[in-house]
């Protein structure tokens, strides 16, 4: 029992509850400090994200050796298939459910958050997608050229980043999540905006859980192991994603959760989890598809045609791979599709962004939790093809 109360999931849950309660009683003066604290912590966490990506993916590719290209291709194919599959499932459910829904769209009376006491910007050394591409190119190039010095340097950099994650990022996450929910509670989002879309959000949540169950069932069948053993370790990552609304910001906890599973190889965790955090977005895609169909019905009187929706789903899977793992990344990256393929006007696009933001945390949690299933498939693939785990022999 003592271990449970000191565990990360419990601390994160307490942070959510305390944040909501404090947001109901804090005045504007105190909220100035809370908003500033939240901003600074977010800047610090996001600054570390590119470092984590490079520190884990690049050395992991070098450890895979000549097998790195094969694993990378498989990982991208898995991420795309998962996202498109989730989108198509959401589309089918939308055609069956949305015509029977009646959802209000007007929300008023929200408080405005007070301004920052001061603004401390901590820019990332490079964008998330640049870090992802750089880490892949560095890892592959170092492997192909057999650059021993660079490989050693990357491995040492991984140890440094791991220390930053465990000693800096993990300890400040509960404070960041508490400040996030405190701001949501103060605004009134928790009590006013969420109930308006509760019905559709609950439907989407069920869709998330169905897709996660399907992913882990498929990974179990492929690996001939109980994939749900991996899932049981993901509680802390799920709660963190709900609080951060960012796959990238949740990455430190995701790595820790996946590392606890006895079924996942360490090299596949170090390689797969950071990669999937930026290319695997089934929860966000599933959500966006259901929302665009709902909004189309609200504003334009009809749901898009099946042909338009299938094309939208197939292209959305590509855009999801390129979307940054930050709050709202998927919907922002795909706005061109929303306006071009589905012919949304500015009002429709704005409403999509607004509604999407209300549940973004749950979509992110689905994204993050699903990464464990794909990592199990990578592990099983590597074992079947005789790819040794270099982390075990190093």
N, C-alpha and C positions, 0 to 999 in steps of 0.2 A: 504493500500500500504506500509506503514511504517513497518507493521508487517511482510509483505512478504520479504522486504529487510533485515530484521534482523533474518529471519528464518534460520534454519540449512540447508535445501536444497539449498537455495540461496547462503549461504556462501560456501557450498561445491562446487557448480557449479562455483563460482568465483575462488575458489582455483584451480580447474582444468584448467580454461582458463589462469589464471595468471601463473600457473606452466609451461604450454606449451610455453607461450610467453617468460618467463624468460629463459627457457632452450635454446631458439634460440639465445639469446644475451649474456648469461653468458660465461665467459672464464674459462679456466681450474682452475685457482686459486680460483675463487668464487665457482665453482662446487665442489672443495675439501670440502668446508664448507657445501654445500647443501647435499652432499653424507653422510657426517658425521652426520648432523642433522637428515636426514632420517633414518639412521641406529639406532641412539639413541632413536628416537621416536618409531620406530618399536619395539625395545627391550623393551621399557616401556609398550607399548600396549600389546605385547604378554606376558609379565610377568603377567599382570593383568587377562589374559584370564582364566587360571585355577581357580583363585579366584572368578571370575564371575560365572563360571560353578558351583563350589561348593556352592557359596553364594546364588544362585537362585534355583538350582535343588534340593539340599538336603532339605532345609526348605520347599520347595513346596511339596515334597513327604510327609513330616510329616503333613502338613496342609491337604493333601488329606486323611490322616488316612488309614483305611483299604482298601480304594479304590485305593491306590497308585499303587499296582501291576497291577490292571486291566487297568488303564490309561497308565502305562508304556508299557504294551504289545500292546495296541491299537496304541500307538504312533510309536512303532517300525514297526508294520505291515503297518501302513499308509506310513511311510517313505520308506519302501521297495517297496510297490506297486507303489508309485509315481515314484521312481527311475527306476524301471523295465519298467513301462508303458512309461516313457519318452524315455528309451533306445529302446524299440520295435518300437515306433513311428519314431524315428530317423533312425532305420534300414530300415523300409519300405520306408521312403523318400529317403534314400541313394540308394536303388536299383533302384528307379525311376529317380533320379536326377544325381547322380555321373557319370554314363556313358556318359552324355552329357557335362561334365565340362572339361575345359582345364586350369590347374593351374600351374604357374611357381613355382619352388622350390628353385632357387638360389637367395640369397640375399647378397650383398656385400656393403662395404663402410660405415659400422656403426662405429661411434666413440666409443672408450673405455672410460668408466667412470674413473675418477681419483681416486686414493686410498684415504682411510679415513685419516683425519688429526690425529685422535687417535681413538682407538677402546674401547668403554665402553660396556662390556657384562653384561647383566642383566638376568641371567638364570632363567627360570621358576622354581617354587618350586617343580613342578612335571609335567610330560607331559600331554597334553590335554586329551588324552584317559584315562590316569590314573585318572585324575581329574573327568572325566565323570563317570567312574566305581566307584570311591570312593564316589562321591556324591550320586549315586543311592544306594549303599550298606549302607552308613550312614543313608540316609533317611528311607530306608525300615527297617533297624535294629532298629533305634530309635523308629519307629512307632510300630513295633512288640513287643519290650520290654517295651514300654510306658515310655521311659526314659525322664522324664519331664525336668530335668536339661539340657540334651543335646538338646532337642527340643527348649528350651528357648535360649540356646547358639547359635544354628543355626539361629534362627530368628534374634537375635541381630547381628550376623555376616552378615546376609543379608542386614540389615540397613547400616552397615559399608561399605560393597561393593557397595551398591547403591550410597552412598555418594562419594566414589572414582570415580565411573562412571560419575556422574554428575559434579563433581568439577575438575576432572583431565582428564579423557579420552575424553569426549565430547569436551572440549575446545581445545585440541591439535590435534584433528582429521583433521581440515582444514589445519593446517600447515603440517601435515604428508602427506596428499593427494597432497598438492601443491608441496612438495619436490619430491614426487613420479613421478608426471607428468613432473616436471622440468627435472628429470633424463632421462625419456623416450624421451623427446623432444631433449635433448642434444645428446643422443646416435644416434638419427635419427630413432628410432623405429616407432614413430608416422608418419613420412613422407616417410620412405623407406620400412620397413617391412610390415606394415599393409596393404598398397595397394596391395601387392603381393597376399595376401590371402583374400582380401576384398570380393570377390564374395562368397567364401564359408562361410566366417564369417557372411555376410548378410543373407545367407540362414539359418544359425544356429540361428541367432537372431530372425528371423521370427518363427523358431521352438520353441524358448524360450517363445515368446509371446503367441503362440498357446497353449503351455502346461500350462502356467499360467492362460490363459482364461479358459482352461478346468478344472484346479484345483479349481478355484474360482467358476466356474459353478457347479461343483460337490458338493462343500461345501455349496453352496446356496441351492441346491436341498435337501441335507441331513438336513440342519439346518432350512429350510423354512424361511431363512432370506437372505437379499441382501449381499452376501459375498464381493461384490465389494466396500462396505462401508469400509471394512478392508483394501482392496487394496489401496484405495485413500490416506491412511496415510503412505504408504511405500516409498514415493519419496526420503526422506532423507536416508533411509536404502539402497535403490537401488544405489544412487549416492556414498554413502560411500563404498559399496561393489565394485563398479567400481574402486574406488581409492585405496582401501586396498588390493583387490584381495583375501580377506580372510573372510569366514563366521564367524570365531571366532573373528577376529579383529572388525568386524561390529556388533558384539553382543550388545554392549551398545546402539547403535543407533536403532537396531532392537527392543530391549525391549521398548525403548521410543516410537517408532512408533506404535507398537502393543498395547501399553498401552493407546494410544489415541482413539482406537476404542471402541465404546459403545457396540459392539456385543461380545467382548471377555471378559471372566471372568479373574480377576486379577490372580487367582491361576493357571489358564491354561496358561496365558502369562508367569508367573514366572517359570513354569515347562516346558511348551512346547517349547518356543522360544530358551532357551539355549540348550535343548536337540536336537531339530531339526537342530540347527546350526552345529551340529557335526555328525548327522546321515542322514539328508535329503539333497541329492545332485542331484536333477533331471537335473538341468542345466548343471552341469559338466558331468554327465553320458550321456545326450543327445549329448553333444558336442563331447565327446570322441568316441562314437559309430560312428558318422558321419566322424570324422577325421580318425579313423582306416580304415574305408572303402575307404576313399579318398586316403590315403597313400598306402594302399594295391594295389589300381589301379595304382598309380604313379610308385611304385617301383617294383611290382611283376606282373603287367600286368593284374590283375583280382581282382574282389571283392571276399572276402571269401564266402564260401557256406552258404546257409540259415541255415543249421544245426549248423555249427560252430558259426554263428552270434547269433542265438537264445541262444545257450549254453553260449556264451560270455555275452550276455545281462543279463541272469538270475544270473550268478555268479557275474557280475559287480555290481548288486544291493546289494549283500552281502558285497562286498569289499567297496562299497560306504558308508555303515553304519559304517564300521570300519575305514574309511579314516579320517585323522585329518582335521579339518576345517581351513586349512592354504593354502597359495598359492600353486597350483599344487598338493594338497593332494590326490585327487581322482586318477589322472593319475599315481602318484608315487606309490600309494598303489596297483594299478592294473597292474603294469608292468609284474608281473608273469603271469597274464592271457593273456596279449598281446603276450608274447613270447611263452607261453605254449599252449594256445588254438588256437591262430591265426598264430603262428609260425613266428612272426616277428624276424628279425635278429637285430643286434646292430644298424645298420643304420636306420632301420624302427622305432625302439624304440626311438632313439635320435631325429629323425624328428618329431615323435609324441609329445615328450616333448616340442620341440621348437615351433611347431605350436600351441599346446595347451596353451603355455604361452602367446602367442599373444592375445588371447581372454579370458584368464582365468578370467578377471575382469567381463565380461558379464555373464559367466556361474555362477560365484559366486553371482552376482546380482539376477539371476533367482532363485538360491537356496534359498537365503535369503527372497526374496519376496514371494516365494511359502510357506514359513513357516506359514504365516498368514492364509492361507486357511486351512492347517492341524490343526492349533490351533482353528479355528472356529469349525471344526468337533469335536475336543476334548471337546470344550465348550458345544456343543449341546449334545454330548454323556453323559457328566456329568449331564446336566440338565434333560435329559430324564430318567436317572437312579437314580434321586433323590440325587445326590452327592452335598451337600451344599458347598458353597464357604466360607471356614473358614476365609479367609482374610477379609470378610465383617462383620464377627461377632467378630473377635479378638479385 
